[in-house]
């Protein structure tokens, strides 16, 4: 369900850099004492043009704000490589990044420079191949039944293409083993250099840890996929910002930030909050996770995490649940097969996981007074989506660590229905019917456009 059109590639979004400045960025020289940076910390100036030794990571402040560019509807020019002078610069960037990150390339990765039209053409081609229209339609209705959008007919394929065209500064494709960076006139700008460094880290991750195995295209564990993506993007983000701080002048560094901040955010600003946050989460929370597991004192802790990735967004949002002596792993939230319970014509079209990230936004978007607290204590979650022509049904089961956690989540969910009308055991907004049911420490949520089917589904929960 979650941004499946983005899944085949590892990207760097320009939104990440727009709110960064040199405050809190790591010193180029290896420090003797680590100091946590805050908003009041004295700014650390980027290094001069002299090429320093690769720094030991310290502290990176990365609070993203969206930026954008506008897609043009013209015929794309052929993709290409850089001229010899730019290629020498590219080689140096990659060598410096590999030394800084502590991972050496095992094979050459082709760098392909594309303009905005070529980027969009690539996205359209890949989306049409990998994200069928009927799947996008089911995803849109699933988000609607979860009360994460107001439009059951939202064109997700177009939205994802528009968002990626607007936000992506470059990407690495682990299937093709190719690295794409936006083409610019007059050589590589500071932002293009930082983007190349970030994406080159993804190629190193792939060669050493196999990104296609870590993030398989056919997974239904959406929550784990988002957690793994946060790990790999957090690593690349830290590394890319370290590269910029270590190998750019102060003027170049500020130019990089200005270039990122100058772009527009029209598509991102209009996108549903859940989709916006899904795009930002791997970068913002990924950086925080890397910091929490010790990635700013040694890349060895990042390498270890890549060998043993986090299993849930809960572990990303609460790193102690990953690093603790007894790791807090997801537990089963068993579903009930309804194909024999519902009337003829109903088929299960989709299934996946629901994590703490998902539930926190569902609660917050629908008026819960303390969504963060009520979504903590998550133990596991799954959903199944059924369809019969124009009718849809969604069933979600959430499992909790303790009875108190389940009580808190159930109360918060009931709070979100305060503005809905009641019809017997259900709530309704006139277009959708909603239901809650408790089964031990599990809390079930049902939503449908068909009352009879929702009644049958909820009756099946024991």
PLY file of the C-alpha trace (Angstrom):
ply
format ascii 1.0
element vertex 462
property float x
property float y
property float z
element edge 461
property int vertex1
property int vertex2
end_header
0.00 0.00 0.00
2.70 2.48 0.92
4.27 4.38 -1.99
4.88 1.23 -4.00
5.85 3.26 -7.04
8.91 4.47 -5.11
10.02 1.04 -3.98
12.42 0.00 -6.79
14.84 2.89 -6.26
16.77 4.49 -3.45
16.42 8.26 -3.70
17.59 11.51 -2.21
14.88 14.14 -1.93
15.73 17.80 -2.16
13.30 18.36 0.71
15.85 16.94 3.12
18.41 19.67 2.66
16.19 22.71 2.60
16.12 23.21 6.37
19.70 22.11 7.06
22.46 24.53 7.84
25.96 24.15 9.17
24.72 24.28 12.77
25.31 20.90 14.31
27.10 19.41 11.32
30.15 17.36 12.19
33.62 18.79 12.42
35.89 17.71 9.60
38.63 16.79 12.05
38.15 13.83 14.37
36.86 15.18 17.68
38.02 14.02 21.07
34.63 14.65 22.70
31.19 14.23 21.18
28.72 17.05 21.86
25.04 16.81 20.95
24.09 19.73 18.72
21.04 21.85 19.50
19.43 24.88 17.96
21.63 27.07 20.15
24.89 25.29 19.31
27.53 27.51 17.72
27.64 26.93 13.98
30.36 24.64 12.63
31.77 26.07 9.43
32.42 23.74 6.51
36.03 23.10 5.66
38.11 25.08 3.20
39.13 23.99 -0.29
41.99 21.95 1.17
40.96 18.29 1.02
40.91 16.95 4.60
41.15 13.41 5.80
37.83 11.58 5.96
36.14 12.57 9.22
34.79 10.39 11.93
31.02 11.01 12.08
29.84 13.20 14.91
26.45 14.93 14.97
24.19 15.84 12.05
21.11 18.02 12.42
18.66 17.13 9.66
15.10 18.39 9.97
13.63 18.20 6.46
11.47 20.78 4.77
10.11 20.14 1.32
11.45 21.67 -1.86
10.46 21.04 -5.41
10.83 21.62 -9.11
8.21 21.65 -11.82
7.91 18.87 -14.39
7.78 19.84 -18.05
5.75 17.93 -20.60
8.31 17.81 -23.39
10.08 15.02 -25.22
13.09 13.97 -23.14
16.58 14.17 -24.55
18.73 11.03 -24.57
20.30 10.12 -21.26
24.02 10.65 -21.11
27.28 10.61 -19.23
29.42 13.49 -18.09
32.21 15.10 -20.10
35.82 14.08 -19.25
36.37 16.97 -16.83
33.13 16.28 -14.99
33.93 12.55 -14.99
37.19 13.25 -13.17
35.19 15.23 -10.59
32.70 12.35 -10.27
35.51 9.85 -9.74
36.96 12.02 -6.99
33.57 12.42 -5.28
33.05 8.66 -5.28
36.55 7.95 -4.00
36.12 10.47 -1.20
32.70 9.10 -0.31
33.94 5.52 -0.21
36.85 6.50 2.03
34.58 8.51 4.32
31.95 5.77 4.53
34.49 2.97 5.00
33.09 0.79 2.20
35.04 0.29 -1.01
33.23 -0.42 -4.29
33.34 -3.98 -5.57
32.43 -2.98 -9.12
31.91 0.12 -11.22
28.50 1.80 -11.14
27.46 3.70 -14.28
26.51 7.32 -13.60
23.76 8.55 -15.91
22.88 12.23 -16.06
19.29 13.10 -16.85
17.26 16.25 -17.02
13.83 16.71 -15.47
12.00 15.49 -18.58
14.09 12.32 -18.67
13.48 11.77 -14.97
9.73 12.01 -15.49
9.88 9.73 -18.53
11.75 7.13 -16.44
9.22 7.42 -13.63
6.25 7.09 -15.98
7.77 4.04 -17.65
8.67 2.32 -14.38
5.38 3.17 -12.69
3.31 1.86 -15.58
5.33 -1.37 -15.52
5.51 -1.89 -11.75
2.34 -0.29 -10.42
-0.78 -1.44 -12.30
-3.75 0.90 -12.42
-6.03 -1.54 -10.59
-3.52 -1.86 -7.75
-3.27 1.92 -7.45
-7.07 2.12 -7.40
-7.25 -0.42 -4.56
-4.55 1.45 -2.65
-6.48 4.71 -2.98
-9.63 3.09 -1.58
-7.62 1.47 1.23
-6.23 4.87 2.27
-9.76 6.27 2.12
-11.19 3.51 4.31
-8.38 4.16 6.78
-9.46 7.82 6.84
-6.07 8.92 5.55
-7.53 10.63 2.47
-10.90 12.13 1.59
-10.91 10.93 -2.01
-11.55 7.24 -2.83
-10.71 7.95 -6.48
-7.34 9.63 -5.82
-5.02 9.01 -8.80
-2.07 7.62 -6.89
-0.03 6.74 -9.95
-0.09 10.31 -11.20
0.47 11.70 -7.71
3.54 9.52 -7.12
5.01 10.45 -10.51
4.39 14.15 -9.86
5.83 13.93 -6.35
8.96 12.12 -7.46
9.52 14.43 -10.41
9.22 17.36 -8.04
11.29 15.99 -5.17
13.93 13.59 -6.45
17.38 15.06 -7.03
18.83 11.69 -8.01
18.41 7.98 -7.48
20.15 4.63 -7.49
18.37 1.68 -9.08
19.47 -1.58 -7.39
17.81 -3.67 -10.11
19.73 -2.00 -12.94
22.80 -1.18 -10.81
22.77 2.36 -12.21
23.02 5.75 -10.56
21.02 8.70 -11.92
21.70 12.37 -11.18
19.94 15.40 -12.60
21.88 16.99 -15.44
22.98 20.59 -15.08
24.77 23.11 -17.26
28.29 24.14 -16.36
29.42 21.13 -14.34
28.21 19.69 -11.06
26.67 22.14 -8.63
27.22 21.66 -4.89
23.77 20.05 -4.59
24.54 17.66 -7.46
27.82 16.70 -5.78
26.07 15.99 -2.49
23.37 14.04 -4.32
25.98 11.96 -6.11
27.69 11.20 -2.79
24.36 10.18 -1.20
23.41 7.92 -4.10
26.87 6.43 -4.34
26.45 5.29 -0.72
23.35 3.38 -1.87
25.44 1.60 -4.49
27.98 0.68 -1.79
25.17 -0.59 0.45
23.88 -2.68 -2.43
27.25 -4.19 -3.25
28.01 -5.07 0.36
24.54 -5.87 1.77
22.22 -6.48 -1.23
19.43 -3.91 -1.25
17.16 -6.07 -3.42
17.25 -8.75 -0.71
16.70 -6.19 2.06
13.84 -4.54 0.15
12.18 -7.10 -2.12
9.70 -5.71 -4.63
7.03 -8.27 -3.76
6.94 -7.79 0.01
3.62 -7.35 1.80
5.35 -6.26 5.02
4.97 -2.54 4.37
5.96 -1.56 7.89
9.23 -3.49 7.83
10.01 -2.11 4.36
9.62 1.45 5.64
11.86 0.66 8.61
14.60 -0.78 6.38
14.29 2.18 4.04
14.79 4.49 7.03
17.99 2.66 7.88
19.49 2.84 4.39
18.37 6.44 3.78
19.58 7.51 7.21
22.98 6.04 6.44
23.18 7.72 3.02
21.93 11.03 4.42
24.50 11.12 7.20
27.24 10.15 4.75
26.16 12.69 2.13
26.05 15.54 4.63
29.43 14.50 6.03
30.81 14.57 2.51
29.41 18.06 1.93
30.83 19.35 5.20
34.24 17.78 4.64
34.83 18.50 0.97
33.02 21.76 0.23
33.99 25.32 0.98
31.67 27.37 3.15
30.40 29.16 0.03
29.73 25.87 -1.77
27.98 24.45 1.25
25.70 27.46 1.52
25.05 27.34 -2.23
23.96 23.70 -1.81
21.44 24.68 0.85
20.21 27.67 -1.14
19.73 25.55 -4.28
17.68 23.06 -2.32
15.62 25.70 -0.52
14.84 27.72 -3.64
12.60 25.14 -5.28
8.81 25.01 -5.05
6.63 22.53 -3.15
3.32 22.71 -4.98
2.70 18.98 -5.40
4.02 17.99 -1.98
1.98 20.69 -0.25
-1.25 19.39 -1.78
-0.55 15.69 -1.16
-2.35 13.93 1.72
-0.39 14.16 4.93
0.13 10.41 5.14
1.83 10.36 1.75
3.98 13.38 2.60
5.07 11.85 5.89
5.75 8.48 4.24
8.20 10.20 1.90
9.92 12.18 4.66
10.02 9.46 7.33
13.03 7.49 5.97
15.19 10.62 5.92
14.14 12.39 9.11
13.62 9.35 11.34
16.39 7.45 9.59
18.93 10.08 10.61
17.63 10.04 14.19
17.86 6.23 14.26
21.43 6.26 12.95
22.38 8.76 15.64
20.69 6.68 18.35
22.43 3.41 17.46
25.87 5.04 17.53
26.36 5.81 13.86
27.92 9.17 14.65
30.83 7.64 16.51
31.57 4.80 14.09
30.16 3.48 10.85
30.61 -0.02 12.26
27.29 0.27 14.07
25.60 1.19 10.78
27.22 -1.77 9.04
25.99 -4.06 11.79
22.47 -2.68 11.44
22.57 -3.27 7.68
23.39 -6.91 8.41
20.53 -7.09 10.92
17.96 -4.44 9.92
15.15 -3.12 12.12
11.89 -5.02 11.70
9.34 -2.27 12.28
8.79 1.47 12.29
8.36 1.08 16.04
12.05 0.17 16.26
12.96 3.20 14.15
10.80 5.56 16.20
12.00 4.07 19.51
15.59 2.88 18.87
15.85 1.37 22.36
13.37 -1.26 21.17
16.00 -2.23 18.59
19.15 -1.83 20.67
17.81 -3.26 23.95
19.07 -6.50 25.41
15.73 -8.05 24.47
14.69 -6.57 21.15
10.98 -5.69 20.85
10.06 -7.68 17.74
6.65 -7.52 16.04
4.22 -10.21 17.08
1.45 -11.80 15.01
-1.84 -10.00 14.55
-3.82 -12.87 13.06
-6.40 -12.21 10.39
-9.65 -14.05 9.64
-10.29 -15.44 6.15
-13.54 -13.81 5.03
-13.96 -15.12 1.50
-16.30 -17.84 2.79
-18.10 -15.45 5.13
-18.91 -12.63 2.74
-21.45 -13.01 -0.03
-20.40 -14.14 -3.50
-18.41 -11.69 -5.57
-16.09 -10.52 -2.80
-12.36 -11.11 -3.31
-9.36 -10.20 -1.17
-7.34 -7.85 -3.37
-4.59 -6.77 -0.98
-2.99 -7.40 2.38
-0.15 -5.93 4.37
1.10 -4.74 7.73
0.10 -1.75 9.85
2.82 -0.28 12.04
3.12 2.35 14.72
3.88 4.96 12.06
0.58 4.23 10.28
-1.53 4.16 13.42
-0.06 7.35 14.83
-1.06 9.28 11.69
-4.52 7.68 11.54
-5.15 8.82 15.10
-3.64 12.28 14.69
-5.35 13.01 11.38
-8.72 12.09 12.85
-8.61 14.11 16.04
-7.15 11.90 18.78
-5.87 14.08 21.59
-2.57 12.20 22.11
-1.91 10.12 19.01
1.76 9.47 19.75
1.11 8.05 23.20
-1.90 6.00 22.09
0.05 4.35 19.27
2.96 3.37 21.51
2.92 -0.14 22.87
2.21 -1.44 19.35
2.84 -5.15 19.11
1.81 -5.93 15.53
-0.73 -5.08 12.89
-2.17 -6.45 9.65
-4.83 -5.41 7.18
-6.81 -7.11 4.43
-8.70 -5.29 1.70
-11.71 -6.88 -0.03
-13.63 -5.66 -3.04
-16.85 -6.52 -4.84
-17.39 -4.24 -7.83
-17.84 -0.72 -6.47
-18.08 -1.96 -2.85
-15.02 -2.12 -0.59
-14.23 -3.60 2.81
-11.14 -3.17 4.97
-10.29 -5.19 8.07
-7.40 -4.26 10.37
-6.20 -6.20 13.41
-3.79 -4.53 15.81
-1.99 -6.40 18.57
-0.61 -4.65 21.67
2.12 -5.27 24.21
-0.20 -5.02 27.21
-3.88 -4.73 28.02
-3.29 -1.11 29.07
-1.78 -0.35 25.65
-4.81 -1.90 23.92
-7.15 0.06 26.18
-5.40 3.30 25.32
-5.47 2.69 21.57
-9.12 1.63 21.62
-10.09 4.76 23.56
-8.17 6.96 21.11
-9.84 5.30 18.13
-13.27 5.85 19.67
-12.32 9.48 20.21
-11.67 9.83 16.47
-15.29 8.93 15.71
-16.69 11.78 17.80
-17.64 13.73 14.67
-19.28 10.73 12.97
-22.90 9.76 13.28
-23.81 6.50 15.00
-25.88 3.73 13.39
-26.27 0.95 15.91
-22.84 -0.57 16.53
-21.29 1.41 13.70
-20.23 4.98 12.97
-20.76 6.61 9.60
-19.84 9.74 7.69
-22.50 9.10 5.07
-20.11 7.39 2.65
-18.28 4.90 4.87
-19.23 2.75 7.84
-16.74 2.13 10.65
-16.55 -0.42 13.46
-14.31 -1.36 16.40
-14.17 -4.64 18.28
-11.99 -5.85 21.12
-10.66 -9.42 21.25
-8.29 -9.85 24.20
-5.34 -7.54 23.64
-6.23 -7.16 19.94
-8.22 -4.20 18.66
-10.03 -4.73 15.35
-11.02 -1.93 13.01
-13.41 -2.42 10.14
-14.51 -0.02 7.42
-16.74 -0.59 4.44
-19.10 0.97 1.95
-21.49 -1.99 2.47
-23.24 -2.42 5.82
-24.20 -6.09 5.44
-20.63 -7.11 4.62
-19.19 -5.12 7.51
-21.66 -6.78 9.88
-20.58 -10.23 8.68
-16.92 -9.36 8.95
-17.16 -7.97 12.48
-19.32 -10.93 13.61
-16.50 -13.23 12.50
-14.14 -11.61 15.04
-14.22 -13.64 18.25
0 1
1 2
2 3
3 4
4 5
5 6
6 7
7 8
8 9
9 10
10 11
11 12
12 13
13 14
14 15
15 16
16 17
17 18
18 19
19 20
20 21
21 22
22 23
23 24
24 25
25 26
26 27
27 28
28 29
29 30
30 31
31 32
32 33
33 34
34 35
35 36
36 37
37 38
38 39
39 40
40 41
41 42
42 43
43 44
44 45
45 46
46 47
47 48
48 49
49 50
50 51
51 52
52 53
53 54
54 55
55 56
56 57
57 58
58 59
59 60
60 61
61 62
62 63
63 64
64 65
65 66
66 67
67 68
68 69
69 70
70 71
71 72
72 73
73 74
74 75
75 76
76 77
77 78
78 79
79 80
80 81
81 82
82 83
83 84
84 85
85 86
86 87
87 88
88 89
89 90
90 91
91 92
92 93
93 94
94 95
95 96
96 97
97 98
98 99
99 100
100 101
101 102
102 103
103 104
104 105
105 106
106 107
107 108
108 109
109 110
110 111
111 112
112 113
113 114
114 115
115 116
116 117
117 118
118 119
119 120
120 121
121 122
122 123
123 124
124 125
125 126
126 127
127 128
128 129
129 130
130 131
131 132
132 133
133 134
134 135
135 136
136 137
137 138
138 139
139 140
140 141
141 142
142 143
143 144
144 145
145 146
146 147
147 148
148 149
149 150
150 151
151 152
152 153
153 154
154 155
155 156
156 157
157 158
158 159
159 160
160 161
161 162
162 163
163 164
164 165
165 166
166 167
167 168
168 169
169 170
170 171
171 172
172 173
173 174
174 175
175 176
176 177
177 178
178 179
179 180
180 181
181 182
182 183
183 184
184 185
185 186
186 187
187 188
188 189
189 190
190 191
191 192
192 193
193 194
194 195
195 196
196 197
197 198
198 199
199 200
200 201
201 202
202 203
203 204
204 205
205 206
206 207
207 208
208 209
209 210
210 211
211 212
212 213
213 214
214 215
215 216
216 217
217 218
218 219
219 220
220 221
221 222
222 223
223 224
224 225
225 226
226 227
227 228
228 229
229 230
230 231
231 232
232 233
233 234
234 235
235 236
236 237
237 238
238 239
239 240
240 241
241 242
242 243
243 244
244 245
245 246
246 247
247 248
248 249
249 250
250 251
251 252
252 253
253 254
254 255
255 256
256 257
257 258
258 259
259 260
260 261
261 262
262 263
263 264
264 265
265 266
266 267
267 268
268 269
269 270
270 271
271 272
272 273
273 274
274 275
275 276
276 277
277 278
278 279
279 280
280 281
281 282
282 283
283 284
284 285
285 286
286 287
287 288
288 289
289 290
290 291
291 292
292 293
293 294
294 295
295 296
296 297
297 298
298 299
299 300
300 301
301 302
302 303
303 304
304 305
305 306
306 307
307 308
308 309
309 310
310 311
311 312
312 313
313 314
314 315
315 316
316 317
317 318
318 319
319 320
320 321
321 322
322 323
323 324
324 325
325 326
326 327
327 328
328 329
329 330
330 331
331 332
332 333
333 334
334 335
335 336
336 337
337 338
338 339
339 340
340 341
341 342
342 343
343 344
344 345
345 346
346 347
347 348
348 349
349 350
350 351
351 352
352 353
353 354
354 355
355 356
356 357
357 358
358 359
359 360
360 361
361 362
362 363
363 364
364 365
365 366
366 367
367 368
368 369
369 370
370 371
371 372
372 373
373 374
374 375
375 376
376 377
377 378
378 379
379 380
380 381
381 382
382 383
383 384
384 385
385 386
386 387
387 388
388 389
389 390
390 391
391 392
392 393
393 394
394 395
395 396
396 397
397 398
398 399
399 400
400 401
401 402
402 403
403 404
404 405
405 406
406 407
407 408
408 409
409 410
410 411
411 412
412 413
413 414
414 415
415 416
416 417
417 418
418 419
419 420
420 421
421 422
422 423
423 424
424 425
425 426
426 427
427 428
428 429
429 430
430 431
431 432
432 433
433 434
434 435
435 436
436 437
437 438
438 439
439 440
440 441
441 442
442 443
443 444
444 445
445 446
446 447
447 448
448 449
449 450
450 451
451 452
452 453
453 454
454 455
455 456
456 457
457 458
458 459
459 460
460 461
